[in-house]
């Protein structure tokens, strides 16, 4: 465990997910937890409006959030790879310029 990990402060937050009270202990702030609850509740409501049961709506919401997370990670990975290639090209050109001097 690093010194940063040992210094994390966990807070308890009371959230309402799908109309059900839930207490979460996390190192995130209230603003972020409220946003997470809002996103999850929107996904649940969207699924409930399609006449799914509450339990099925929760599972659909979970799958949608996971799908979005995977897609974002893939996009970030592709951007990082592109930046790494550009950095390699810049370093190669820099080395060539230094060798030419």
C-alpha positions as CSV (number, residue, x, y, z in Angstrom):
1,X,0.0,0.0,0.0
2,X,1.4,3.4,-0.9
3,X,1.3,6.4,1.3
4,X,-1.4,8.0,-0.9
5,X,-3.7,4.9,-0.5
6,X,-3.3,4.9,3.3
7,X,-4.4,8.5,3.5
8,X,-7.7,8.1,1.7
9,X,-10.6,9.4,3.6
10,X,-13.9,7.5,3.2
11,X,-17.2,9.2,3.7
12,X,-20.7,7.7,4.0
13,X,-23.3,9.0,1.6
14,X,-27.0,8.4,1.6
15,X,-28.2,7.9,-2.0
16,X,-31.5,7.0,-3.5
17,X,-31.2,4.4,-6.3
18,X,-34.4,3.5,-8.0
19,X,-36.3,4.9,-5.1
20,X,-34.4,2.7,-2.6
21,X,-32.2,4.2,0.1
22,X,-28.6,3.1,-0.1
23,X,-25.6,4.2,2.1
24,X,-22.3,4.1,0.2
25,X,-18.8,4.4,1.8
26,X,-16.4,5.9,-0.7
27,X,-13.5,8.2,-1.1
28,X,-15.4,10.1,-3.8
29,X,-17.0,13.5,-3.0
30,X,-20.7,14.2,-2.7
31,X,-20.9,15.9,-6.0
32,X,-19.6,12.9,-7.8
33,X,-21.8,10.4,-5.9
34,X,-24.8,12.5,-6.7
35,X,-23.9,12.4,-10.4
36,X,-23.4,8.7,-10.3
37,X,-26.8,8.2,-8.6
38,X,-28.4,10.5,-11.2
39,X,-26.9,8.5,-14.1
40,X,-28.0,5.2,-12.7
41,X,-31.5,6.5,-11.9
42,X,-31.9,7.8,-15.4
43,X,-31.0,4.4,-16.8
44,X,-33.3,2.6,-14.4
45,X,-36.2,5.0,-15.3
46,X,-35.5,4.5,-19.0
47,X,-35.7,0.8,-18.6
48,X,-38.8,0.9,-16.4
49,X,-40.6,3.0,-19.0
50,X,-40.3,0.0,-21.3
51,X,-42.3,-2.1,-18.8
52,X,-39.3,-4.0,-17.5
53,X,-39.4,-5.2,-13.9
54,X,-37.4,-3.3,-11.3
55,X,-34.8,-6.1,-11.0
56,X,-34.4,-6.4,-14.8
57,X,-34.1,-2.6,-15.0
58,X,-31.3,-2.7,-12.5
59,X,-29.5,-5.3,-14.5
60,X,-30.0,-3.4,-17.7
61,X,-28.7,-0.2,-16.1
62,X,-25.6,-2.1,-14.8
63,X,-24.9,-3.5,-18.3
64,X,-25.3,-0.1,-19.9
65,X,-22.9,1.5,-17.4
66,X,-20.4,-1.3,-17.9
67,X,-20.7,-1.0,-21.7
68,X,-20.1,2.8,-21.6
69,X,-17.1,2.2,-19.3
70,X,-15.5,-0.4,-21.6
71,X,-16.1,1.9,-24.6
72,X,-14.5,4.9,-22.9
73,X,-11.5,2.8,-21.8
74,X,-11.1,1.6,-25.4
75,X,-11.2,5.2,-26.7
76,X,-8.7,6.4,-24.1
77,X,-6.4,3.4,-24.9
78,X,-6.5,4.3,-28.6
79,X,-5.7,7.9,-27.9
80,X,-2.8,7.0,-25.7
81,X,-1.4,4.7,-28.4
82,X,-1.7,7.6,-30.9
83,X,0.1,9.9,-28.5
84,X,2.8,7.4,-27.9
85,X,3.4,7.0,-31.7
86,X,3.6,10.8,-32.1
87,X,6.0,11.1,-29.2
88,X,8.2,8.4,-30.7
89,X,8.2,10.2,-34.0
90,X,9.2,13.5,-32.3
91,X,12.0,11.8,-30.4
92,X,13.2,10.1,-33.5
93,X,13.3,13.5,-35.4
94,X,15.0,15.1,-32.4
95,X,17.7,12.4,-32.4
96,X,18.2,12.8,-36.1
97,X,18.6,16.6,-35.7
98,X,21.1,16.1,-32.9
99,X,23.1,13.6,-34.9
100,X,23.2,16.0,-37.9
101,X,24.9,18.7,-35.8
